[in-house]
Amino acid sequence: MGKHIAPYDNKNQPIIDINDDTTPLCYFNNVQLKKGESFEYQLDDYESVVTLAGGTCDIQVDDQHFENIGRRKDVFDGHPASVYVPLKMQAKITCISECSDILIAGGRYDKQLAPFMISNGETLDDTVQYGSDDTKTHRKIKHILGQQNSDLRGRLLVSELFTVGAGGWSGFPSHKHDVERPPMETRFEEVYQFRFNPGQGFGAQFLYEHEDDCGPAYHVKTGSVIAIDKGYHPSVAAPGYEMYYFTIIVGAESKSLRQYWDPHHEYQVHTIPGIKDMVAKFK
């Protein structure tokens, strides 16, 4: 159930490739470019979105050009800018800053839509902050593909998630989304890449299939990737560190994520501030 891929130099090759053995609905690549370098890709069965974690790039999707995408130095500096790439279209990413850090998220889909840009301002408008320092659940979510552009995308949801402050829990109360039984729950696979501020930080990712199970749990650091096909999946950041994770969530049948809470902890949905607003933004 699920897997942890420890940080490594992927040399611009997919970390979660097409038809992955754990999360076949998902695709993920982290591409590093220097000024003047380009990277090209095409996914025939996956819609995707290119997000600038750092640096600035020009992005061409077939015959459409999107210029000067990205303004920040890293994921902890400012808001993301992205370009949606429909399936079967060629994308060419060219670095125009000194270097660029690029996150490519993909989700299996069967309809070709149209390319579009998600600007810094749009993710700013669609930022959700919830939880509290007292409950150790203070979290911020910047939606890239979500409710605000649901008519333009397929079943791919992409967000940047942060623990706010120094340490604390995320993905809590524990929830899952591995069975298609709307409106109670919809089946979505999920992939994370973690980063920490300061960079030597660390956390833990818990995975358990049944509410009475124990583990497994994985020690995650900057660059760790978690693939989740089923089960409950809370995570926690060590004290003194801010935790970020780039989140790829892909529906098997539905565009709307419906979470099922671990019955042991469901009552905290009603005690942690803002949880219900957070849930609404994934619909």
N, C-alpha and C positions, 0 to 999 in steps of 0.2 A: 504494500500500500504506500504510494507516494515514493519520492526519492529525493536525496540531497546530492547536488553536484558541487563539490568543493571548488573554491576559486582557482582558476588556471588561465593561461594565455590561450584564448581560443583562436587567435590569428584570423579574426574576422569570419570564422566559420560558425554556423549555427550551433548554439548550445542546446536548444531543444529543436530538433530538425522536424521536417514533415514526417508524419506517420510515426511519431515517437512511441516507444513501447509502453510508456506510462500515461502520457497525456497526448494522444494522437490528434485531438482537436486544436492543440496549441502549437505555436511556433515562436521561437525567441532567438535573436542574435544581438550581440553587443559588438559594434564596429568602431574601431579607432582609426582616424585618418589624420594626416598632416596636411598642411596647406598645399593646395593644388592636386591632392590625391582624390581619386574617385572610387566609388564602390557601386556595383550594379547587381540587381537581383530581380527575379520574377517568380511568383508563386502561382501556380495554375489553379490550385484548389483552396487557397487561403487568402482572405482579405487581410490587409495589414496596415499598420500605421508606423511612421518613422518619427521618433521623438528625439529632440536634441537634449541630451543630458548636460552637455557642455559644448561651447563653441558655436560656430555659425556655418551653415551650409546652404548651397543652392540645390534644390531637388527638382528633377525632371521626371514626370510620370507620363509615359508615351510622348505626346506632343505638347503637354502643359508644363509650364515652368513656374516654380515657386522660389522666389529669391530671398536671400538673407533670412533664413529660418534659424531662429535661436539667438538669444542674447546673453545667456548666463554663463558663468565660469564652471559651475557644477550644479548638482541637483539641489543643494542647500542654498542656492543663490537665485532668487527670482522664480518665475513661473515657466512651465514647459511650453514650447511651440512645436507643432507636429504637422505632418501631411499624411492624409489617408490615401492608401494605394489599393485600388481594386484588384481582385484576382485577375490573372492572365495579362496584367499590364507590366511593362518594364519600368523599373525605377532606377534612376541614376542619381547618386548623392555625391556632391563635390564639395570638399572642404574649402572655405574661403577665409577662415581664421587661421591662427597659427597651428591649432590642432582642434579636433572635435571628437566628442564621445557620443555615440549614436546608439539608441535603443530601438530595435525593430520588433514589434509585437504582431503576431499573426493568429488568425482564427479560421478554422475550416468553414467554408461557405460555398454556396452553389449559384449565386447570382452576381453578375458583374455590375457594380454601381459606378459612380463618378468620383474622380479625385476631388479632394477639397483640403483646405488648410484649417488648422485649429490654432488660433493666435494666442499670444500670451494673455491678452485681455479676456478671451473666452474662458480660459481655465481659471483666471482670477475670479470671474463672475460665478463660476461653478465650483468654488471651493467650499467644502463643508468642514466645520470644526466641531468636535463633540467630546464627551467625556469630561473628566475633571482631574486636577492634581490630587484631590483627596481620595478619589477612587483608583488612582494610578492607571487611568485609562484615557488620558488626554491625547487626542489624535486629530490629525488634519488630513483631509483627502482632497487632492486636486484631480478632477475628472477630465480626462482627455477624450475618450469615447464613452459616452454615457447618455443620460437622459436628454441633454440639450441638443444632441445631434442624432437621436435615435432613428429619425426618418432617413438619414444619410448613410447609415452603417447597417451591417447585418447583425450577427450575434456576438460580435467582439466588443468586450468592455475593457477599457484600459484606464488605469489611474496611477497617480503617485501618492503613496501613503507615508505619513510621518508620525512617529511618536513625538509629541510636543513636550519640550522640557528635557529632563535628564533621566532616562529610564522609564519603564512602565510597560503596560500590557497593550496588545493590539489583537484584533480578531476575537475580542471577548465581549460578551459572553460567547463561549464556544458555539460554533454553528457548522453546519454542513449544507451541501447542495449537490447531492449525488443521485437523487431519484427524481424522475419526472412525474410529479403528482400535484400539478397546480390546482388551487392557488396556494397550497401548503408549502410546496417545495418544487424547484426546477433543477434540472441536472446541468451543472456547469463544471468544466475542468479549469484548473488554475495553475499559473506559473508565477513565481516571484523571483526577482533579483534584489538582494539586500545590499545596502550601503550604510556606513556609520559615520557619525561626526562627533568627536574626532575619529579619524580613520582606523585607529587601533581598536575601536569598540567591538562589541560582540553581543549576541543574543542567543535565543533558543527558539526553535520551531517545534511545536508539538503536533503529532498526528495520531489520531486514534479513531477506529472505525465505529465502535459501539460505546455508548456513554459510560459503561463500566470497565472499559479496557484501560490498560496502562501503556502509553507510548506507541511507537518509538518517539524519541526526541532527538533533535539534531542541533549541534553547536554551529551557529551561522556567523560568518564574518563578512566584511566588504567583498562583494563578488560572488558570494554563495547564491546558488539557484535551487529553489525548491519546486518540485512538480507534484501537484496534488490531484489525484483522480477520484478520491472518495474520502469520507470521514471528516471528523472535526479537526480544526487546525488553528488554534490560538498560537500567538507568539509573544515573546517578551524581550525587551532590551535591558541590558545591564545598567545599573545606576551610573549616572555621569555621562551617558551617551544618548545622542539622538539617533533613532533608527529610521531609515528610509527603505521602502521597497516599491519597486516598479511592479505593477500588478496586471497580469493578463488573465482575463476570465472569459471563457468561451462556452456558449450554450450549445447543447446537443440539439435542442428543438426550439427553445424559447429565446426571445430577445431580452426578457425581463428576469433578473435574478431574484429568486425567492429563497430565503435562507430558513433552515430549520434549526432551532436552538436546542442545544443539549438540555434535556429536561431538568437535570440537576441544577443548572445555572440560569435557566430561562427567566427566573424572577428578577434578575439584575437588569434585564431589558427595561424594566419599569423603574429602576433606581439610579441607573447611570444616565446623566443628562445628555440629551440629544441623540440617543441611539435610534429612535424612531425616524427622525429627520434623515439620518444617515442611510437607513434602510430604504427610504422613499427615493433617494437619489440614484439607486441602482436599478430602479424599475424602468 
